[in-house]
Amino acid sequence: MGDSDVASSLYNGAGDVWRARVGMIYGFSGANQLFHGSEEVDKNGHQFNQRDMRMAMQLGSLSAGVDAPWGTGLSLLVPYASLRYDDFNTDLGYTQPIRSNALGDSEIRLRQNVLQPFGFKQPSGWLKIPRIFAVVGVVVPNNAAYSTDAIHDLSISRGSWWLIEELEAHFDLPANFGVSLMGGLRQAIDYANNGAPDPNGIGWGNEYRGAVAIRYLLDLPVLEGVANYFVPKRLMFMANGEYLYRAQSTAVENADSTRAFFEASGSQTVSLTPTLMIGYNDAWSVTASARAPLYRFVNGTQPVQYTSYFFGLNWSWGSTPKAPALAKATGAGEAPTTAEIAALLVAGKYTIVDYWATWCEPCGRLGVKLEHELPASPGVALARVDATAWEAEEWAKFLPGAPGIPVLDIFDRQGKLIVRLQGDDCFGYAQHLPVDATRSVQ
């Protein structure tokens, strides 16, 4: 998938429910010189430039995918390109460019969240279990011819089937930051077809990729009224750094020769791709990205793309997750209904159980108040329950029916609930403590 598709997938939390995704991506790029080796600079400071060709490309891609609740996803990418090539070494001249409009090679990927089928629960605190995906896929050629002279038969198809093998790890960090690590291999599993003079065409070399991405997700306030449909609800910023190594390809140069390395093939590239994704609601989002080469080295003499730009429009639909069964809420005069809360109560003391989260601003103020005031009440114990990383199951188990936090439960010396306080009422907890709470049990 492209960077915009990855951003959309991360934003939508693909894999926890049934989800369908459709995206349209427009991109443009080109090359205006041939490189030989690195980007050499002559004694006058001019970049090495044979000025033998100029190429421009406009690319339109359709992406679609479906994700299952057990972490399996299937995606399809179909590109269509318009190419223009000016060859300064032939008698075609500048005013007679070669043009081509054709489908590119389609990509089909099967993606599996490796850990999700095992039902691992996220631990509390800032350290999270990463989402690890194994990806296998295939590139389906559009049957365009490709040979060592293929630049005169312009096509973005490489004329052969490829096998895709990738591994991704996505880490969620505090404050809505995240880091992703990605690595992959592409292998051509047959020769490019119908090449001349070689009837088998090019035998493409393997491609190896390694990437690291840093992302930040910003939730924005929801506005009511008409603006609700036009004002963004989320912004995702992502910067992806990638290293790409393309091994040399093989070819038959003429009818009398044997298969050998194709000299003008193989390269190394380091690129940086910043991406901005704007989410208007759970269904619609737009993306914009630019892939800029930071370093490139090629074998032989090859055209190398300069900065490419991409813009995407994405739509997704997600099923409603099954609501977990609500536990019975603890009523006044009753002991806790869960063993975890019962274990927090201190025998012989009034116990205040404080449910809080790092993202809850009132919880922070309440926590400071409790820690400042309770030392003056030796007959009261404080137990704090961190709900920062709770999923729906934890909310249904520990706080069934509660609209949100902060929540305070006050238990008597025998472990029976006196009162449950919610929201702003929590700050008046002291008036619900019995008068003997200021002294400890003798």
TORDOKE-830287 format. One record per residue (C-alpha): z, y, x; residue in three letters. Coordinates in steps of 0.05 Angstrom, whole numbers, padded with zeros to 5 digits, always signed. Layout:
ZYXALA
...
This chain:
+00000+00000+00000MET
-00010+00072+00021GLY
+00048+00119+00036ASP
+00044+00150-00033SER
+00048+00081-00066ASP
+00108+00062-00024VAL
+00143+00128-00043ALA
+00130+00114-00116SER
+00156+00043-00110SER
+00221+00067-00076LEU
+00230+00122-00127TYR
+00222+00075-00186ASN
+00269+00022-00159GLY
+00217-00032-00167ALA
+00244-00102-00175GLY
+00307-00093-00218ASP
+00269-00095-00284VAL
+00199-00111-00308TRP
+00156-00053-00284ARG
+00082-00036-00286ALA
+00051+00016-00240ARG
-00017+00050-00238VAL
-00038+00103-00188GLY
-00099+00144-00169MET
-00105+00170-00098ILE
-00155+00220-00071TYR
-00163+00230+00004GLY
-00209+00264+00053PHE
-00217+00258+00127SER
-00270+00256+00181GLY
-00287+00255+00255ALA
-00325+00307+00294ASN
-00330+00276+00363GLN
-00332+00211+00402LEU
-00273+00193+00447PHE
-00274+00151+00509HIS
-00204+00128+00526GLY
-00152+00182+00514SER
-00163+00253+00491GLU
-00185+00277+00560GLU
-00185+00350+00580VAL
-00235+00377+00631ASP
-00220+00427+00686LYS
-00234+00485+00638ASN
-00183+00459+00588GLY
-00235+00436+00538HIS
-00223+00372+00500GLN
-00270+00315+00519PHE
-00326+00319+00467ASN
-00392+00283+00471GLN
-00414+00318+00407ARG
-00457+00257+00390ASP
-00438+00252+00317MET
-00400+00281+00259ARG
-00372+00240+00202MET
-00338+00261+00137ALA
-00306+00216+00085MET
-00279+00227+00015GLN
-00239+00169-00012LEU
-00217+00152-00083GLY
-00171+00093-00094SER
-00142+00058-00155LEU
-00076+00022-00145SER
-00040-00022-00196ALA
+00020-00066-00193GLY
+00072-00105-00232VAL
+00143-00121-00211ASP
+00189-00174-00238ALA
+00265-00171-00246PRO
+00275-00225-00193TRP
+00244-00181-00140GLY
+00172-00205-00139THR
+00115-00155-00141GLY
+00039-00161-00144LEU
-00005-00102-00126SER
-00079-00087-00122LEU
-00115-00030-00085LEU
-00190-00016-00096VAL
-00221+00041-00055PRO
-00287+00077-00065TYR
-00315+00122-00011ALA
-00368+00174-00001SER
-00389+00178+00072LEU
-00434+00227+00110ARG
-00456+00216+00182TYR
-00494+00265+00226ASP
-00525+00230+00287ASP
-00543+00279+00343PHE
-00575+00225+00386ASN
-00633+00209+00338THR
-00692+00247+00311ASP
-00658+00251+00242LEU
-00631+00318+00262GLY
-00573+00357+00235TYR
-00607+00372+00169THR
-00619+00298+00153GLN
-00551+00264+00150PRO
-00540+00191+00133ILE
-00502+00183+00068ARG
-00467+00124+00036SER
-00428+00114-00029ASN
-00397+00046-00039ALA
-00335+00006-00055LEU
-00289-00010+00002GLY
-00251-00074+00015ASP
-00199-00089-00038SER
-00128-00108-00020GLU
-00083-00156-00059ILE
-00010-00162-00040ARG
+00048-00206-00062LEU
+00115-00175-00046ARG
+00183-00209-00051GLN
+00253-00180-00044ASN
+00282-00234+00000VAL
+00355-00225-00020LEU
+00349-00209-00094GLN
+00343-00281-00119PRO
+00410-00297-00087PHE
+00446-00244-00128GLY
+00481-00208-00071PHE
+00527-00152-00094LYS
+00530-00087-00056GLN
+00597-00076-00021PRO
+00637-00013-00035SER
+00634+00043+00015GLY
+00575+00073+00052TRP
+00550+00009+00086LEU
+00497-00023+00041LYS
+00458-00088+00045ILE
+00385-00068+00059PRO
+00328-00087+00013ARG
+00285-00135+00053ILE
+00214-00150+00030PHE
+00166-00203+00055ALA
+00094-00187+00040VAL
+00032-00231+00043VAL
-00037-00209+00022GLY
-00111-00214+00029VAL
-00167-00164+00040VAL
-00229-00180-00001VAL
-00294-00152+00029PRO
-00347-00120-00014ASN
-00400-00162+00022ASN
-00429-00103+00059ALA
-00465-00121+00124ALA
-00429-00103+00188TYR
-00454-00110+00260SER
-00450-00074+00326THR
-00502-00026+00298ASP
-00464-00018+00232ALA
-00453+00057+00241ILE
-00524+00066+00218HIS
-00509+00024+00155ASP
-00450+00065+00134LEU
-00395+00030+00096SER
-00320+00029+00096ILE
-00323-00046+00086SER
-00314-00088+00148ARG
-00350-00147+00117GLY
-00297-00201+00128SER
-00235-00230+00096TRP
-00168-00211+00125TRP
-00099-00241+00119LEU
-00040-00191+00112ILE
+00030-00208+00135GLU
+00085-00154+00132GLU
+00160-00147+00132LEU
+00198-00086+00106GLU
+00272-00067+00108ALA
+00297-00008+00067HIS
+00367+00020+00083PHE
+00403+00066+00035ASP
+00448+00116+00071LEU
+00500+00166+00045PRO
+00479+00232+00013ALA
+00413+00203-00015ASN
+00383+00191+00054PHE
+00348+00127+00073GLY
+00312+00093+00130VAL
+00257+00041+00126SER
+00230-00005+00180LEU
+00163-00038+00173MET
+00121-00086+00215GLY
+00058-00123+00201GLY
-00002-00164+00224LEU
-00073-00167+00199ARG
-00119-00224+00219GLN
-00193-00230+00203ALA
-00204-00301+00179ILE
-00280-00301+00184ASP
-00336-00264+00218TYR
-00366-00202+00187ALA
-00428-00225+00149ASN
-00502-00217+00161ASN
-00498-00176+00224GLY
-00560-00168+00268ALA
-00576-00192+00320PRO
-00515-00237+00310ASP
-00520-00275+00244PRO
-00444-00279+00242ASN
-00431-00206+00256GLY
-00367-00180+00288ILE
-00306-00223+00299GLY
-00253-00170+00287TRP
-00191-00169+00332GLY
-00121-00173+00303ASN
-00084-00110+00281GLU
-00010-00100+00294TYR
+00031-00045+00260ARG
+00102-00020+00269GLY
+00132+00038+00231ALA
+00197+00074+00216VAL
+00206+00122+00157ALA
+00262+00170+00140ILE
+00269+00192+00068ARG
+00312+00239+00026TYR
+00317+00236-00050LEU
+00339+00298-00087LEU
+00359+00294-00161ASP
+00349+00359-00199LEU
+00384+00384-00262PRO
+00351+00363-00327VAL
+00327+00421-00370LEU
+00323+00419-00445GLU
+00263+00440-00487GLY
+00191+00446-00466VAL
+00209+00455-00393ALA
+00237+00385-00394ASN
+00165+00359-00389TYR
+00141+00404-00333PHE
+00200+00417-00287VAL
+00211+00363-00234PRO
+00270+00316-00242LYS
+00267+00287-00172ARG
+00238+00303-00104LEU
+00229+00253-00049MET
+00214+00274+00022PHE
+00190+00220+00070MET
+00166+00222+00143ALA
+00133+00158+00168ASN
+00118+00147+00242GLY
+00070+00089+00256GLU
+00044+00053+00318TYR
-00022+00015+00308LEU
-00053-00032+00359TYR
-00123-00059+00346ARG
-00145-00115+00392ALA
-00216-00118+00418GLN
-00268-00150+00373SER
-00322-00200+00393THR
-00396-00197+00381ALA
-00464-00224+00403VAL
-00502-00166+00434GLU
-00571-00198+00431ASN
-00605-00263+00412ALA
-00599-00292+00483ASP
-00525-00276+00495SER
-00462-00313+00477THR
-00402-00285+00439ARG
-00362-00236+00481ALA
-00315-00177+00474PHE
-00348-00118+00439PHE
-00336-00062+00489GLU
-00330-00005+00438ALA
-00273-00036+00399SER
-00198-00038+00403GLY
-00150+00021+00403SER
-00078+00046+00402GLN
-00055+00101+00355THR
+00011+00136+00341VAL
+00011+00176+00277SER
+00060+00216+00234LEU
+00054+00218+00159THR
+00098+00267+00120PRO
+00099+00254+00045THR
+00125+00294-00014LEU
+00135+00260-00081MET
+00151+00300-00144ILE
+00178+00260-00203GLY
+00174+00293-00271TYR
+00207+00236-00308ASN
+00214+00161-00303ASP
+00140+00152-00318ALA
+00100+00206-00281TRP
+00100+00229-00209SER
+00052+00262-00160VAL
+00049+00253-00085THR
+00018+00291-00027ALA
+00015+00267+00045SER
-00021+00280+00111ALA
-00032+00228+00166ARG
-00036+00264+00233ALA
-00053+00228+00298PRO
-00002+00243+00353LEU
-00032+00198+00407TYR
-00096+00156+00410ARG
-00130+00113+00461PHE
-00195+00075+00449VAL
-00236+00024+00488ASN
-00307+00044+00501GLY
-00334+00103+00461THR
-00312+00108+00389GLN
-00306+00159+00333PRO
-00233+00174+00318VAL
-00208+00206+00254GLN
-00172+00272+00255TYR
-00117+00289+00205THR
-00127+00257+00137SER
-00100+00284+00071TYR
-00081+00245+00008PHE
-00061+00265-00062PHE
-00037+00216-00114GLY
-00020+00213-00188LEU
+00025+00156-00208ASN
+00048+00127-00275TRP
+00099+00072-00285SER
+00132+00036-00342TRP
+00198-00001-00337GLY
+00231-00047-00386SER
+00302-00033-00409THR
+00351-00075-00369PRO
+00393-00123-00409LYS
+00459-00091-00425ALA
+00518-00130-00396PRO
+00570-00155-00445ALA
+00627-00105-00450LEU
+00696-00130-00430ALA
+00755-00117-00475LYS
+00785-00049-00458ALA
+00860-00048-00442THR
+00898-00019-00500GLY
+00963+00020-00500ALA
+01022-00027-00489GLY
+00977-00081-00458GLU
+00971-00108-00388ALA
+00905-00100-00350PRO
+00849-00145-00374THR
+00821-00155-00304THR
+00856-00190-00246ALA
+00831-00138-00196GLU
+00868-00081-00232ILE
+00930-00123-00245ALA
+00935-00135-00170ALA
+00938-00060-00157LEU
+01001-00048-00199LEU
+01066-00038-00161VAL
+01125-00074-00192ALA
+01183-00029-00212GLY
+01141+00035-00208LYS
+01095+00073-00254TYR
+01024+00063-00228THR
+00967+00112-00235ILE
+00899+00078-00227VAL
+00847+00131-00207ASP
+00773+00113-00218TYR
+00730+00158-00174TRP
+00663+00163-00137ALA
+00636+00205-00079THR
+00582+00235-00124TRP
+00633+00258-00176CYS
+00655+00330-00159GLU
+00715+00331-00208PRO
+00738+00265-00178CYS
+00745+00299-00110GLY
+00787+00356-00138ARG
+00830+00307-00177LEU
+00841+00264-00116GLY
+00867+00324-00076VAL
+00914+00342-00133LYS
+00942+00272-00139LEU
+00954+00264-00064GLU
+00988+00332-00061HIS
+01034+00324-00121GLU
+01053+00250-00125LEU
+01096+00247-00062PRO
+01147+00287-00102ALA
+01151+00230-00151SER
+01178+00169-00113PRO
+01177+00128-00177GLY
+01101+00132-00182VAL
+01048+00093-00142ALA
+00976+00113-00136LEU
+00918+00062-00134ALA
+00847+00087-00125ARG
+00785+00048-00147VAL
+00719+00069-00114ASP
+00662+00067-00165ALA
+00610+00100-00120THR
+00565+00038-00115ALA
+00579+00006-00182TRP
+00523-00027-00220GLU
+00522-00035-00296ALA
+00563-00099-00292GLU
+00621-00064-00257GLU
+00622-00007-00308TRP
+00623-00056-00365ALA
+00678-00097-00333LYS
+00727-00043-00311PHE
+00712+00017-00356LEU
+00681-00011-00420PRO
+00663+00045-00467GLY
+00682+00101-00419ALA
+00628+00156-00419PRO
+00640+00173-00346GLY
+00691+00190-00293ILE
+00742+00213-00272PRO
+00787+00164-00309VAL
+00862+00154-00299LEU
+00901+00095-00326ASP
+00977+00104-00326ILE
+01018+00039-00328PHE
+01093+00033-00338ASP
+01143-00003-00293ARG
+01129-00069-00329GLN
+01053-00064-00318GLY
+01035-00043-00389LYS
+00986+00014-00403LEU
+01017+00079-00426ILE
+00953+00120-00433VAL
+00881+00126-00409ARG
+00858+00196-00391LEU
+00785+00218-00383GLN
+00749+00279-00357GLY
+00789+00344-00355ASP
+00848+00310-00388ASP
+00861+00274-00322CYS
+00886+00339-00291PHE
+00944+00340-00341GLY
+00968+00271-00322TYR
+01039+00296-00306ALA
+01056+00309-00379GLN
+01044+00235-00394HIS
+01093+00210-00342LEU
+01163+00192-00367PRO
+01221+00236-00342VAL
+01247+00180-00297ASP
+01182+00179-00257ALA
+01212+00227-00207THR
+01262+00175-00183ARG
+01251+00107-00154SER
+01284+00043-00179VAL
+01351+00031-00146GLN
